[in-house]
Amino acid sequence: MSEIEPARALYTAAQARALDAAAIAGGIAGSDLMRRAAAAALAVLRARWPEARRIVVLAGPGNNGGDGFLLAALARAAGLDARVQALTAQSGGDAATAREVARAAGVPIMAADADAVLLSAADVYVDALYGSGLNRAPTAIAAALIAALQPQAARVLALDLPSGLDADTGMPRGVAVRAAATVCFVGWKRGLYTGRAAEHVGVCTLATLDLPHALLASQRSDAVLLAVAALPPRDRAAHKGAFGHVLVIGGDHGMGGAARLAGEAALRTGAGLVSVATRAAHVPALLAARPELMVHAIDGAKELTPLLARASVLALGPGLGQGRWGEALFAAALVAGERSVVVDADALNQLARAPRRLPMPAVLTPHPGEAARLLGSDIAAVQGDRYAAARALAARYGAVVVLKGAGSLIADPAGRIAVCPWGNPGMAAGGMGDVLTGVIAALLAQGLAPWDAACLGAGLHARAGDAAARSGGERGLCAMDLFVPLRALLNGAADA
């Protein structure tokens, strides 16, 4: 039984079908579910486009099309000019009944024509071509309709999810609708929140169709959305020793900035002490820029040993490099012990060359390229099913994994998945991953378990990026721009 509220539960397409079947088995007719979906979608349409008078519904042959037919009938009854372009001459099951309801309500139903797609005379277009069960590329006629919709994306409402988008992976099956808004029925489809979905879904609304909470809870969700969270206030008698000691290991020649970003992020996230083990050439600059850091010149593993003994958490990898210096520090750091470690950047590449389960509590933070190397795969395979890739990484390395990207995923070795719904394209910039490493390391140092530190850290990092983008835009966003909003969000500010 799931304890997650519906607003955070993410389901696979198969789970969504099981929920529909359970509702019908519980006495709710399929036609009633369709009517509820149509009414919910029309309410979203009218709220978003209150001036709209001409509605064109693109309807497929299945239940998604049935939702569209009933929406057109309801719109017609409300005095709107609603028409349907149907993908096929006939519909099946409950959708066939919905089609007749629309016809009886006076809704004009036109056959879609791949050679003459007419979409110009409408204020809003409703995408009801395919639902969450699509397991192939759209047909030629559907693809032509989707292509014709693309210039109208600002005026498109998608029902359940944009047609052509895979409900499980968030990746297009060839071509997919780009919508300004999506109303998702019963429960969130997990593909709405990762992969390429952000380019297609627009503003998402969940309509549970008044299904009983017990019914929704009967299906354990495949994943969950992260919730807004912060750390509680500190004890008034707190001292720095109570909040851990993070050791950042990295900063080979020319990459001292990565170690500085990770170290300052750990400070800004509340670690009691932060040390940096780096090349001697970087010591003066790091001390001048951030004197709160304890910066140590390290030539090799021998000098690292006493620093390891004092640290409670390692942030391993920012600017580490892949040369002999980085290899030596990587090998020295990853020895069995009580301390936790965040493994990022070049440390991930070192790990990929000699894959093994890690001997201590660990969080890995790969981007898709690093994930592909860790799995002996390629980026296309990782992005093709990010959920499967994140779970495979967590199982292979015995660690919590943050698979970065649009819709970052947090996975643990038991298969648990959380999805970060925040973040923006401005965060696709150098140094952002180093900041995330420092954030998670600091949370580990303050006593959070790896899963909790990864979830809270990924959420805080992404929300700070959104707050920084709001103040000046996405383009030109720098990693250090996250520090001020990060600190505010960490301390519970509602809107940094």
N, C-alpha and C positions, 0 to 999 in steps of 0.2 A: 504494500500500500504506500502510495506517495504522500509525503507530508508537505510537499511543495505547493504553494498557492498557484492557481491557474496562470496568473500573470507572469510567472517565472518558469513554468514547466515547458520543456521543448520535446516534441515528439517526432518520431520517424513517420514516414507515410504509412507504413504498416500499422503502427500504433494508432494513428489517426483513424484509419479504417476500422480498427478494433473498437475505438470509442464510438464511432457511428453505429457499428453493429450492436454494441452494448445498449446504446440509447434506444434503438429499434426493438431489441429484445426486451427492454424494460417498459415497452408500451408506447413509445413515441413513434408515430408513423414517419416513414421516410419523407413523405410529402409534407408533413408538418415541419420537419427539420429544414426542408428546402424553403418553405414559406418563411420561417424564422430567419434564415440566412438572407433571403431576398429583402426582407424588411430591414434587417440590420445594415445591409449594404446600401440600401436607398437612404437610410438616415445618415450614413457617413457621406454619401454623395451630396446630399442637400446641405449638410453642415459645411462641407469644404467648398462647394460651388453653389452658393445660395441663389445666384442669378441665372443659373443654367435652366434652359427651357427645352432644348433639343438634345435628346439622349439617343445614342446609337449603341446597342449591345451586340457584341460579337460572341455568338453562342456556339459551343461545340455540341457533340451528340450525347454527352454523358451528364452526370449530375451537376457539374460545374455550369454546363449550358442550361440545365434546368433552373438553377439559381438565377441565371441571367434572364430567362424567359419570364419568371415570376417577378423579377425586379422591373422588367419592362411593363408588365401588367399593372403592378402597383404604381409605377410612375404615371402610366396612362390614367389610372383612376384619380391620381392627384392633379390632373390637368396638364401634365407635361407631354410634349411631343416625343414619344418613345418609339423606336423602331428596332428591329432585330435583323442582323445579317447572320444567317445560319450557315454553319460549316457544312452541314449535311441536310438532305431533304427530309430525313426522319431522325427522331430521337428514340432512346430506349428507356424502359422502366419508368421510374417517377418523372424523369425528364420529358418523356412523351406526354404525360398528363400535364406537366407544366407548360409544354408547348401549346397544348389545346386551350389551356386557361388563357394564355397570352393572345391566341387567335380570337377566342371568344370575347376578350376585352377590347378588341379592335386594334391590336398592335400589328402594324404591317411587318410581315416576315419575308425577307428577301434572301434568295440563295446567294451565297458568297461566290464570287467569280475571280479566280486568280489572275485573269487577264484584264479585269476592269474593276478594281477595288475602289469603291466610292466612299470616302470617309470625310469629305470636306464639310458637309452640312450638319454639324453637331457642335454643341457646347462641351459635352463630356462624352467620352467613349468608355464603355464598360467591357473589360476583358473577362469573358466567361468561356474561353475556348477550351482550356484544359484545367483539371484540378490537380491535386497532389499525387495522383496515381500515375502521372505520365512517366513512362519508362523507355521512351524512344524520342528521336527527333520529331518535331512537328511535321505534319504532312505538307506537301507542296502548297496547297491552298492556304493552310494555316500560316505557313511561313510567309506567304505573300501578304496576308492580312497583318501579321506582326510587323513586317517591314514597312507597310503603309502607316502603321501606328507610330513608328519611331519619331517622326517629326512632331507628333501630337502629344509627346510624353507628359507635358505639363497638364494635360487635360484627360489623363487616363486613370481610371480606377480599376484595380485588379481584384478579382474575387478569389479568395483563399491564398493564392500566390500568383505572381505573374506567369502567364503561360509560357512554357518552354524552359522555365527554371526548375532544376531538380530540387524536389522538396527535402531531400536528405543531405545534399552536399552544397547547395547554394550555387552550383555551377550551371550555366546554360547548356541545354541539349541542342547545340547548333545555333539557334537563334531564340531569343527570349524577349518578351515584352518589357519595355521600360515604362514604369508607372509613376505617377505623382503620389499615389496612395494605394495601399493594399489593406483590405479587410480580411483577416484570417478567421476561419470558422472553427469552433469547438476548442481547439488548442493550437498553440504556436507550432508551426512546422520548423524543425531545427535548421533547415537550409536557409531560412529567412535572415539568419544572423551571422553568416560567415561566407567564405568563398567570394564570389562576384555579386552576391545578393544586393549589397549596398548600392550598386549601380542600377538596380532594377526595381526595388520595392517601394521607394519613397517613404512616406510616413505610414507606419503600420498601426492598425487598430485590431484588437482581439474582440471577437464576438463569440461568447461561449454558448449562445443560443439557449440560454436559461436551463442548461443541463444541470442536474443536481451535483453538488460538490462531491458527494460520495461516489457518483459515477465517474467523475473526472479523476478522483483519487484512486479509483480501482485500477488504473493503468499507470504503472510506474514510468515516469518520464525517462527518456533516453539521456537527457541533459537538462541543465538548469541555467537560467540567466543569472549573472551576478546581481546582487542587490547593492544599493548605495550603503556604504559602511565607513566607519572611522574607528579610531582607537578611543577607549574611554579616558577620562581625565586621570592624570597621574596622582598618586598619593602625595599629599603635601609634604611628607618627610622623605621624598625620593632622593636618591643620590645617583651619580653617573654609573656607579658600579652595578646598579640594578638593571641597566638597560643594554648590557652586552658590549662586546668589543669586536668590531668588524675589521678584518684584515683584507684589504684589496690587493690582489696580486696581479700586476700587469704593467703596461707602459714601457714596452720595448722602445728602441730608438725611433723617434719621430711619432710616437703614439702616447705621449704622456698625458695628453688631454683626456683620453679615454679613462685612465686611472683616476684623474682628478674629478671627472664627472661622476663616476661611480662612488668615489669617496665623499664628495659633497652631497650627493643624493642620500647616502647613508646617514650623514649628519642631519640633513633636513627632515629625514623620516624618523629621527629620534634615537639613533644608536648612541649609547653613552660615550663610547670611545671609537675612533676610527683611525686605523693605521694604513699606510700605503707602502707596499714593497715594490720598488720600481728602479729604473736605471738611475745612476748617479747624476746624469746630466739633467734630469727632470726635477731633482730635489729643490733647488733654489726657487724655480718658478712656482712649484706647487705650494711651498711654504709662504711665498709672497702673496699668492692669490687667495689661499685659504689656510691661515696659520693654525686653525683648530685641528687640522690634520697632522698626524704624526707620520712624517715621511722618512723612509729609510732607503738608503742606497744598497742595492742587492746585486752582487755579481754572480751568485749561483746558489745552489740548494743549501750549502753550508751556512750562509748568512741568514737564510730564511728560517732555519730550524728554531731559533729562540723566539722569533715572531709568531710562529705557528703555536708554540706552547702557551703564549699569552692570549691568543685569539679564541673567541667563542664561535665565530662564524667567518667563513671565507667567501670572498667575492672573487672568483677565479676566472680570469680571461680577458677583461677589458684591455685592449692594446697589448696582449701577451705576446703576440707574434707566433710564428711557426718555426723559428730558428732554434738553435741549441739552447739558448738562454731560456726561452719559453718552454721548451721540452723539459729541461731540468727542473724548473719551478713547478710545472704541472705534475711531474712524477713525484716530487717531494710533497706536494699539497694533498694529493689523493692517496693518503694512507689511512688505514682503518683508525677510527677514533670517535669520540663523542661529538665533536663539533660538526655543525651543519655546513653545507657549501652550496653556493649558487654558481653554476657552471654556464659560461656565456662565451660568445665570440670565438677567439682562437683556441680557447680551452675546449670548446665543442669540436673544433676541427682536430685537435689532438686526440680527443676521445674517439672520434670517428675512425682514426687510423688504427686504433687498438680497442675495439668495442668490448665493453664489459659492464656488468652490473656494478654500481658504485657501492663502496663499503661503508658509507656514512649517509645520514639523511641529506638528500640532495634535491635541488630544483634546477632543472635544465631550461634555458630560455632561447631555443633556436628560432631563427627565421626560416622560411621554407627551404632556402638553399642549404642551410646547415642541417635542417631536418632530413633532407634528401641524402646528404652524406652520412648522417648517423644511421639511416636505414638502408644504405647501399642502394638507393633508388634514384629518382630524378624529381625535379621540381613539379613537373606536370602531374606525376602520380601523387605527390603530397597534396597539391592543390585540388586534384580531382576528387579526393575524399579526405578532407582535413580531420574529420572525426576519427576515421580509421588510422590515419598517420599519427595523431596525438596519442591514441591508445596504444599503438604499436611501440612508440618511443618509450612511453611510461613502463610498459611491460618489459621491454628489452633491457632497459637500464636500471630498473628498480627504483625509479625516481618520479617525483612530480614534474610534469612538463608544462611549460607555457609555450604553445606554438603561436608565435607572433604573426601579425598580419591583420587584415580587415576581419573583424570578428575573432579576436585572439581566443584560443581554446586553452583551458587548464585541465590536465588529465592526471590521474594517479594510477598506480599499478593495478588497482582493483577494477579499473574501467570507468571510474567516476569521471564525469565531464562537466565543467562549467564554461559558460560562454560570456565574454566581455562585450556588452552592447555599445560601449563608448569608444572614442578615438576618432581621428580624422586624417585625411591624406597629408596634412601638413606635418604629421609626425613621421612621414617617410623621409627622414633626414638623419645624417650622421650624429651619433652620440645619444640618440633616444634609447637604444638598447642598453647602453652603459648606465644611464639613469635608472632604468628598470632594474638592472642588476643590483644597484646600490639600495634601491627602495626595498626589494625583497630581502636582501641581506639584513637590513636594519630591522625589519619586522621579525625575522628569525632571531636576531639578537635580543629582541624584547620578549621572547618566549613563545611566539606563535609557532605552531606546527607547520611543516612544509606546505601542506595543502592550504591551510588558512593564510599563511604568508603569501603564497602565490596568488590566491584569489584576491585578497585585499590589495596586494601590491599591484597586480595588473589593473584592477579597477581604479585605484588612486592615480596611477600613472596615466591611464587613458582619460580620466576625468580632468586631470590637470592639463593635459594636452588640449582638451576641448575648451577649458576655461581660458587658456592662453590664446587659443585661436579666436575666441570671441572678442578679445581685447584688441586684436590687430589683424585678424585674417589668418588663413591657413598658410598661404605661400610665404616663405621666409621665416617660418617658425624655427627657433633654435632650441636645442635640448635644455639649455640653462633657463629658458623662459618658463619651464615647468616648475621651478623651485618655489616661487612665491605661492602660486595656487596649490601646489602639492602640500605645503605646510598648512595652509588654511583648511584644505579638505581633510587632511589627516586628523585635524583637531575638531572636526565636526561642522565646519562652516557649510551651510546649505548650498551656497552658490559662490564659489570662489572667483 
